[in-house]
Amino acid sequence: MSFAGLDPSGGAGLLADIKTFEQHRVYGLGVCTALTIQTASDFISVDWLSLPRILAQAQPLLATETVRYCKIGIMADVQSLLELVRTIKCLSPGIRIILDPVLKASAGHAFHNSIPRQAWQELLPELYLITPNYQEATLLAGTDDGDVAAEQLSAHCAVLLKGGHHQARPGEDTLYTANGTQRFPPGQKQVYPKHGSGCVLSAAITANLALNRSLPDACANAKAYTENLLASHHSLTGYHHI
């Protein structure tokens, strides 16, 4: 299942997640959290759906389907996100939740201008994995070093620190868990910047986990899948394929 915003361009959010699930041969359920007006290059506006409207979409699905893994993208605020996560876990015991903590759209729009760290401290232990980029990790942990930030955050849940904005190791992702760290270097393909690549990566991880891959294997496979997307076209949108 994916909880995410509806991006009319199809490059990010709910539409990108469902495309990714389909390519991995897993059936994806989609719950809309926001209606955006945007193109691949420009973010114009967002209308947030209320938590009751989000839950109204999810509850019938969780009552009739067995959902083992759930990916969450943009939400209006961390308090609503925390309540959503706790409700999902009550409705579907044993579910594992992957959070892509989108703080800023690739088209430039900042979704959250302040980071209520106390609320994040409550949220993180409820999650299985978060997938921040370098800047998001520093904001969530309150430190200037993304690697240190990811290590601190991993005291609560697994963290995949994305390397797209990492100055020292560009393109290299690092998984932080209770068992240590594992690095995933970039592949050899020529890649191009893509709108929504973080959404695709987290959705691909979710799909791989649903296919009973281990977390390290899921991250490795998802990175390869995302790199295929990045290499598929020189524009800000691309083609999904395994």
Secondary structure, DSSP 8 states (H G I E B T S, - for coil): -EEEEE-TTSSSHHHHHHHHHHHTT----EEEEEEEEE-SS-EEEEEE--HHHHHHHHHHHHHHS---EEEE---S-HHHHHHHHHHHHHHSTT-EEEE----B-TTS-BS-SS--HHHHHHHGGG-SEE---HHHHHHHHT-S-HHHHHHHHTTTSEEEE--TT-SSSTT-EEEEETTEEEEE---SS-----TTHHHHHHHHHHHHHHTT--HHHHHHHHHHHHHHHHHS-SSS------
